[in-house]
Amino acid sequence: MESLLSISSLEHRHRDTFIHAVTNVLSSPIAEATYTQIVDGLPLADVARDVYHGCVCSTHPLLDKHRELCPGVAEQFQQLRAGFDVATLQMDSQLVHDYQSAPPGSSLFTMRLIELVARAVHQFGVWLYQQDTNHHKNDELGLWRPSETKLRFYPRTYPSTLFCHEWYRDYDQYPEGIADCVGYWAEARIFGGVVLFDRRDPGVVPNAEACTR
C-alpha cells in the first residue's frame, strides 16, 4: 500500500498552483459534462454510444430514454463541487515530495503537476460516485438487466456500473473498488484516455522485451 500525504502539506506556492490547476480542470465544460453524469447515476445516450465497448448493448433502454440529465442534477453537482476541498486530497507521498522539490517553472515541476492533477480528476470522480446520488436506483433504466440471451453480449457479466473504461473493469483489484472504475472512466472522458506516467529513472534503458509481456 502506498504512503499518502495531504496536498495541504505542500509549501504555499506549490499548493496554490495545484489547487488553481485542479479548479480550472473541474470547471471545464468536459469535466462538468462528465461529472454531472456520475451525479445523475447513468451516462447519457450519446456518451454511451461514443465510448462504450462491451458495456451497453443495443437493447438497453437508456439509448432511447436517457438523452438528458435528470432535473436538478446540474445544480446538485455545483453544490457538491463547491463543498469539495481540493487541499484535503491524499496523494502518493513520493509524488508529493517530487513535486515539492521541483523548482516552479521547471519541466519536472510541470510533469509532476500534471500527474497530480490527473490523480485529482480520478479521485474527484471516485468521491462523487461515493456520494451515492444515483437518480436511477429504482427506475426502469437503473433496474434494467439484459435477458438471458443478451447476456452473451457481456463476456464476463453485466457490469456493476456503466461508468467503466474497457481496460479498467477488474474493480476487485482497486483500492476503492467500483468507485475506481468510475474514476478511470472520468479520466478517459476528460483527458481522452487514462493518464499513465513512466516513473523509471531517466537514465535507465527501457527493456523492450519486458514491455511486451
N, C-alpha and C positions, 0 to 999 in steps of 0.2 A: 504494500500500500504506500502511495507516495505521501511525502510530508507536505503539509499545506501551510501557507501563510496568507494572512488577510491583506488585501490591497491597501487597507488603512495603515499598514506598517511602512509603506513607501515614503521616501522623502517627498516633500510637498510638490516640487516641480514635476517629478516623475508621476506622482499620484494624480495631480491635476491634469496632466497631459493625457493620461489613460482615461480618466473619467470623462474628459471632454470628447475623446475619440469614441468611446462606447456610447455616450449620449447621442452623438451625431449619427452613429450607425442605427441605434434603436429608434431614432426619429425619422429614418429614411422611409420613403414610400414602400419599398420592397419589404423592409422589416415590419412595418405596420401591417401590410397585407398578409405577411406570413404569420405573425404572432396573433393577429385577431382571429385567424382560423383556429389556432390552438385554443383560444378562449372560447370560441364557438363550439368546438368539440369535434368537428368534421371538416375535411378540406372541401373547398368549393369545387364544383363540377369541372371548370376549366383547368384548375390546378391538377385535379385527379387525372384528367386526360393528358396533361402535359408531362407530368413527372413520374407517374406510377408505372412500375414494371412488376407485374405479378401480385399486385395488392388489390386492385379494383377490377372486377370482371365486368363484362359489358351489360350484365343484367342488374347491376347494383342501382337501386333507385336514386341514389344521390346524383347520378349522372344526369338525371332529368329534373330532379326536385331541389337540388341544393345549389342554386345559382347565385344566391345572395346570403350574406350573414344574417343571423337571427337579429331581430330588433334589440337595440341596446348594447350589442357586443362591442362596437367601436368605442362607446363611452366607457364600458366596463374595462376594456383594455387600457385606455388612457389613465383610468384611476389606478389600475394595477401597476402600470409603468411609473406613474408619479410616486407611488409608495415603495418602489424598489430602490434600495440604497446600493449603488454600484460599489461604493467603498467597502462594503462588507463581503464582497466576493472573496472566496478562498481559492488560491491558485497554487500550483506546484512551487514549492519553496525554492528550488534551484532556478526555475524560470524567473521568479520574482527577484532573486538575488542577481541574476544575469542582467535583468532589465535595470535594476537599481544601480549596478556598477557601470553601465554603459553611458558614455557622455552623450547628453542630448544633442541631436543632430547627426550623430554617427550612424553608419549603416547598421551596426549591431543594435543600437538603440531602436532604430526603425523596425528591424526584423523582430525583435523581442516584443515591441509594442503591438505589431500586427498579430503575433502569436497570442498575446494576452487578450486582445480584442476578439479574436476568433473563439477563444475559450469562453469569453464572457457572453458572446452571442449564443453559444451552445448552452451555457449554464442558465441564461435567462429563459431559453426555451424549456429547459428542464423544470425550472422554478414555476413557470406559467402552467405547465401541464400538472404539476403537483398541487396547484391551487384548486383543482377539481371543479372547474367552471363549466364542464360539458353541458351544453344546452340540449343535447340529443340523447341523453341517457335512456329515456323511457319513451322515445317516439319511434315512428316507423323506420327512420333512417338509422338510428342508433341501435335498434334491436334486430335489424335485418341480418340474416345469415344465408349463405348460399344453400341450394338444395344439394342432396347427396350427389347427384350427377355433376353439378357445377363445382363441387369440392375438388375435382380433379384439376381445376384451374390453379389451385393453390398447392404447390409441390409439398409443402410441409403441413400447414393447416391454415385456417382463416386467421389473419394477423390480429394480435391483441390491440393494435391501434393502426389506423390508416395513415397516421403521420410517420411513415417509415421510409428510409432510404433502402434501395435494393441491396446495397452491400453491407448494411448495418442492421440486421434483423435479429441477431442472436442475443437478445436482451438479457438472457440469463448470465452472461459473462460481464455485463456492465455494472459499475458500482450503483447506479441509480435505476437499473433495470429498464423497464419500458420507457421511463422518462428520458433516458439517454438516447433511445431510438428517436424520440421526438426532437431532442436537441440536434442530432445529426441531420434530421430532415430539415430543421430550421437553417442550419449551416448551408446545406445544399441549395435551399431556396434563395438565401440572401447572398451567398458568395458564388453561386454557380457550381458548387461542389463542396464536399467535406474537406476542410483545410488540414493538410498534413505538413509537418516540419521535420527536416533531417537534422537531428541534434548531434550527429557524429562530429568528432574533431575534424576541422577543415583540412588538417594535414594527413588524415587517413585516406588511403587509396581505396575507393569502393571495390567491393568484392562482387564482380559481375555474376559469378556462379551463385553466391548467396542470395543475390537479389532476384534470381529466377525461381527460387524454391517456393 
